[in-house]
């Protein structure tokens, strides 16, 4: 092309551009200078973005302001640089220099249980059997004749006499009401005689698979129903009404918002998921929810439920399948490779036959499901890892894609409290995520060494070892087993000390605050295939963040324990603001 022809062409193009501009009434700056306008700009903040400030990951990048359009972050930067995103309708919110960080993503909780706890007898923190009995007696006084009395949260290790209650302890204060009280960990429960009768538990009852009924020397059921042995009594308990369940869930969601939890991965029920759908349609869902489905359900049923709601819905969708390998350390039901140090005739209660477990796991992975197994003891962990190894091998041989379309299946082990060196290496090999709850250590350190002995205890709750071996780490609370506040978990992760500071548990596994925050935000997002959507405060990510009254990275651990949430933002909208 000649220079003359090229000049003519450029002139013609300029004329066309001017014609379009004049025709649309735009005679000022070219379109390239126009910036999209924010719906809201949060200014004068101490923004902890979650992005490393340098290649050594020594610190996290800080900014001053966040511009939001729709439910996404439009820009992050200095307050003075936000003017270009300000339009006539833009709302400006001054955060007063407060620490602002990605919203907490609780990778493991139970909202239905939390709601029911709030509507029943809350036994959390009771200091004696007498106090437990008094709370039950008070509930009896306000209940209709024959109404079930339910409660949860008791922990006999807090009592002067560390012995679990009996059904006769409850009979004396229940006035004919059936009573069913679940321990803090959810893995054992005590029921009174009337509840035993309604659940058809008697001298002739057999222990179910994965469960145990405590008995006296004559074989009579006495006090505790362990693991699946609870199911017989639970089957006799009237189901809560739809309105009762919804009210409980609304209370639990309000608890999340007030503690800065913007996302959660929930193990509840299908009825709960349908209530979340109701709340979403009404604009009242205040946290993003990935709802787990039961591993034991048929593939046909699981597929139907998964397909009933769009997986692309970032506010609500079904997530992984949850299965149970064992119980808990506190109740001596976690499955161990060697017997309990304080109960030499007991190695816990495995919940599955390994052959059946492996078959079921393979079938569900091949159907495209993510799976997470509750496994606390090292035997339970090994059962889960073996099942995952077989399933992954079959999936790769059959070229079956993972939930995100790739070959990273993001299989998870929930809790993973007692692990061996070989098991942690297998986590890494299989790319299994360790979904852990550091706040459990604040409760468990009182007796964990008694249960495990010093050798096993030294390698338990091994957060730093997992990270150093390259294993993905996701943090949660197990709410309502522990309070939903993430600050207890952060404190536990960086100190491994009791809340009063008097007891320490193998401090070589401590994390830095940056590591702990990452596990509670980015790690949790990765565990649900959402690392491209949340966990950092950068342009394009969901505008989910929390404003606190103190900088977690500049405060002593004791000060972190007392941190308060000033504002919780989900999708750019404030869902909680401190009074």
Residue, then its C-alpha position, 0 to 999 in steps of 0.5 A: x500500500x502506498x503512503x498516499x493510499x494509507x493516509x486516505x484510509x486513515x482519514x476515512x476511518x477518522x471520519x467514520x469515528x467522528x460520524x458515530x460520535x456526533x450521531x450519538x451526541x458524544x463530542x468529548x473524550x474518546x470511549x477509551x477514557x471512559x471508566x465503568x462507574x462503581x455502585x459503592x466505593x469503600x474508602x479509607x480502609x486498611x485493605x489486606x488483599x491476600x496477594x503476596x507483596x513480593x515473590x518471597x511471600x514475606x508480606x501481603x499487599x495492602x491497599x486503601x479502597x475497594x470499588x464495587x460494581x454489582x457483586x464484583x470488585x471493580x478496583x482496589x487501590x488508593x482512596x485518591x485513585x477511586x474518583x475515576x470510578x465515581x458516578x452520580x449514583x455511587x455510594x461512598x462508605x468510609x471505613x475509618x482506617x479499619x482492617x479489611x480482609x477477604x470474608x471468612x469461608x468456613x470450610x466445615x459446619x452444620x447450620x441445621x444443628x446450629x439452628x436446632x441448638x439455638x431452639x433447644x437446650x443449649x448445654x455448651x459449657x455446662x460445668x457439672x452434671x447438676x448444671x446439665x440436669x438443672x437446664x433440662x428441668x427448666x426446659x421441662x417446666x416450659x414444655x407441653x406434656x410429653x413433648x421431647x426435650x432435646x439438647x446438645x453441647x455437653x462435655x463431661x471433660x469439663x466436669x469435676x467428675x469426668x463421667x458421662x451421664x446415665x439415663x437415670x440421671x435424666x429420668x429424675x428431672x424429666x417428668x415423663x418427657x423423652x429426653x435426648x442430649x447430644x455431646x459437644x462433638x455430635x458422636x455420642x448422646x445420652x437419652x432417658x428411659x422414656x426415649x429408650x422406650x420410644x426408640x425400641x432400645x432394650x436388653x435385646x437390642x443389637x449394636x448397629x454397624x458403626x455404633x455401640x450401646x453402652x450397657x451394664x454387666x447384665x446387658x441392660x442399656x445404661x447411658x450412652x449411644x455411640x455413633x449410629x446407635x443414636x439413629x434408633x432414638x432419632x427416628x422416634x423424635x418428631x421432625x421440626x416443622x418447616x417454620x421451626x427449621x427455617x427460624x433456626x437456620x435464620x438464627x444460625x445465618x445471623x450468627x455467621x454474618x456477625x462473625x464475618x463468615x461470608x461463605x460456608x460449606x455446610x453439612x445439613x439436610x435437603x430440607x435445609x437446602x430448600x429453605x436456603x432456596x426460599x431465603x435466596x428468592x426472598x433476598x434474605x440469604x446472607x452467606x454463600x452456601x455450598x451444601x453437602x450431600x450424603x455419601x450414602x445416598x444412591x448415585x441416582x438420588x445424588x445426581x437428581x439433587x445436584x441437577x435440581x439447582x444450577x451449579x453455576x449459582x455462586x450464592x447457593x449450590x450443592x457441593x461435595x458428598x460427605x461420608x463418615x469413616x469414624x467418630x471422635x477422639x473425645x468420645x473414644x470412637x475415632x478409629x485408631x491403628x493402635x488402641x487408645x492409650x487411656x482405653x487399651x481395649x478400644x481402637x474406636x469404631x470404623x463406620x464402613x467395611x473397606x471393600x464396600x467403601x472402596x466400591x461406593x467411592x469409586x462409583x461416586x467419583x466416576x459419576x463426577x462427584x467431589x467427596x469429603x470423608x470425616x476421618x479423625x483417627x489414623x485408621x479412619x484417615x487410612x481408610x479414606x486415603x485407600x478409597x480415594x486412591x482406587x477411585x482416582x485410579x479408575x477415574x483417570x483410566x476412564x478419563x473421567x473429569x473432576x467437578x471443575x472439568x479437570x483432573x484435580x478431583x479435590x478429594x478431602x479429608x475432614x478433620x484429619x486430626x491423627x495422621x502418620x508421616x506415611x499418610x501425609x505423604x499420601x495426601x500429597x501424592x493423591x492431592x487430597x485436601x486436609x480440611x481442618x478446624x484449629x479451634x478443636x485443639x482448644x477443646x481437645x488439648x485437655x485430654x488428647x495426650x491421654x487418648x493418644x499417648x505422647x508419641x501419637x500426640x506429637x504428630x497430631x493436628x499437624x497443620x504446619x507439616x501438611x503445609x510444608x509437604x505441599x498439602x492443601x489446607x482449608x480451615x473451618x469451625x465445625x460449628x456448632x461443635x465449636x463456636x462459629x467465630x473464626x478468631x478462636x481458630x486463628x488464635x489456636x493456629x498461631x499459638x497452639x495454646x489454651x485460651x487462658x494461655x496456661x497450656x501449650x500443645x506441641x508448638x512446632x506445628x504453629x502457623x503464621x497469621x498470614x498462613x492461617x488467614x490464607x487457609x481460612x479464605x483462599x484454602x477454603x475457596x480452593x477446597x470448593x473449586x472457587x479459588x477464581x471467585x473468592x479468597x482475595x480482594x482483587x478486581x474481578x473477584x466477588x466483593x465478599x469482605x469483612x471489616x474488623x476493629x483491629x489488624x489481625x497481623x499487627x495484634x498479639x494473639x490474645x488481642x486476636x482472640x477478642x477481635x470484633x466484626x464491624x461490617x460484613x459484606x457479601x457481593x458488595x452488600x452489607x449483611x451485618x453492621x455492628x451497632 
